[in-house]
Amino acid sequence: MRRRAGPLETVSVIVPEDALEMFEAALLEHCETVSFFLADEDKKTWQVEGVRDVPEDDAALRGALALAGMASGVQFELIRTPTEADGWLARTQEAFPDQLVGRRFLVRGTHSDTVVPGRHTLELDAGLAFGSGEHGSTRGCLRALEIAARRRPRRVLDLGTGSGILAMAAAKLLGVRVLATDIEPWSVRVARENAWRNGVGRAVRVELADGWRSSVIVRAAPFDLVLANILARPLCRMAGDLALRLAPGGGVILAGLLIEQVRMVLAAHQRHGLRLERVLTEGNWATLMLRAGG
């Protein structure tokens, strides 16, 4: 990310989840960098923002956003704020600093060139809200992956991959091919881009898939290790399907649940023959490590 000499501005819109990709594409036509953040979890709205040189005429940007609005049927407000060029990089670094996770991982933003010997680097866009390594559930999964690696799993699935951070971590740490799936097309695209940026584009296969019964997952099963950083209730609903797709003795890393939800999620999986190996915590968040019989 280069330092800027001229004036910059940040332009942003808040849109529903199903319109995210169209508005992101519109901003990418006119901004050097574009990010998106979850604005309201209950309403499932996202803030999409881009940083660009201040133009003399912004008719082209407004036109691109208007087309996205017409195509999606979404009404939006364009928010514009001045951004000081001298402080832009520093603020980006402050918002997403380098993170050492567990014993083996370094998570850094695209603005950083930090390298730590003995650690696998996972580089992500500093504006990426999901799966950036800052959240307790993601950190817990990365720590759990280090433990699971001792058994040398070969067939690995990252279900609900988001940014692709866990799939990339598994590919680097284990040296294996990883299947990563997500229900959202824009997550699939972002995860693919991140995999290539991190040098594991050939090792991480990212596919659009709606849950365990998707043909892409069925064909690839059974799995030696499944990573699923989702939410507690969806994890409970999918427990039976997960158990069916595990190889004998296969391991599971479940996250996206609060500490008080551990009993509920654990009980759902124990009913299908999975046994608890370990619980890891990061703040209020828990990560479960389970294993199938055999």
Secondary structure, DSSP 8 states (H G I E B T S, - for coil): -----S-EEEEEEEEEGGGHHHHHHHHHTT-SEEEEEEEETTTTEEEEEEEEE--S--HHHHHHHHHHHHHHT-----EEEEE-HHHHHHHHHHHS--EEETTTEEEEETT-----TTSEEEEE-TT--SSSS-SHHHHHHHHHHHHHGGG---SEEEES-TTSHHHHHHHHHH-S-EEEEES-HHHHHHHHHHHHHTT-TTTEEEEE--STTSHHHHHH--EEEEEEES-HHHHHHTHHHHHHTEEEEEEEEEEEEEGGGHHHHHHHHHTTT-EEEEEEEETTEEEEEEE---
